[in-house]
Amino acid sequence: MTTSVTSTEFQTRSGKYLEASGKHPVLITRHDRPYRILIDVGEYQRLKALDTRQALYPHELSEELKQELEKGYQGKPTPDLDHLMD
C-alpha cells in the first residue's frame, strides 16, 4: 500500500507522513505528477544492497575480463535470423 499526498499537504502535515513512511511508501506529488517517494531507512538499505553494480576503469579490470571483452561476445549465434540482415 502506498499513500499519495501533494507536496503542499506534505509540508502541512510532514510529521504524519514521516511516521506513515515507516510502514509503507509515501508518494509525494507536485502538479499532479510523482515528485518524491519517502520510504523507511530500512527499506532503502535493503534496496541499496540489491544493487551490486559498479563502474570500473579499464585499468581496474582483470586480464581475464579484458580478454573476454576483446572477444566481443554478442550472445548465442542465431543463424535462423540471418536472412533478416539481407
Contacts in CASP RR format, 6 or more apart in sequence:
PFRMAT RR
TARGET T0000
AUTHOR 0000-0000-0000
METHOD contacts of the structure
MODEL  1
MTTSVTSTEFQTRSGKYLEASGKHPVLITRHDRPYRILIDVGEYQRLKAL
DTRQALYPHELSEELKQELEKGYQGKPTPDLDHLMD
1 24 0 8 1.000
2 24 0 8 1.000
2 25 0 8 1.000
2 26 0 8 1.000
2 27 0 8 1.000
3 17 0 8 1.000
3 20 0 8 1.000
3 24 0 8 1.000
3 25 0 8 1.000
3 26 0 8 1.000
3 27 0 8 1.000
4 26 0 8 1.000
4 27 0 8 1.000
4 29 0 8 1.000
5 17 0 8 1.000
5 26 0 8 1.000
5 27 0 8 1.000
5 28 0 8 1.000
5 29 0 8 1.000
6 28 0 8 1.000
6 29 0 8 1.000
6 30 0 8 1.000
7 28 0 8 1.000
7 29 0 8 1.000
7 30 0 8 1.000
7 35 0 8 1.000
10 17 0 8 1.000
10 26 0 8 1.000
10 28 0 8 1.000
17 26 0 8 1.000
17 28 0 8 1.000
17 38 0 8 1.000
18 38 0 8 1.000
20 26 0 8 1.000
21 38 0 8 1.000
21 39 0 8 1.000
21 40 0 8 1.000
22 39 0 8 1.000
22 40 0 8 1.000
23 40 0 8 1.000
25 37 0 8 1.000
25 38 0 8 1.000
25 39 0 8 1.000
25 43 0 8 1.000
26 37 0 8 1.000
26 38 0 8 1.000
26 39 0 8 1.000
27 34 0 8 1.000
27 36 0 8 1.000
27 37 0 8 1.000
28 34 0 8 1.000
28 35 0 8 1.000
28 36 0 8 1.000
28 37 0 8 1.000
28 38 0 8 1.000
29 35 0 8 1.000
39 47 0 8 1.000
58 66 0 8 1.000
61 69 0 8 1.000
END
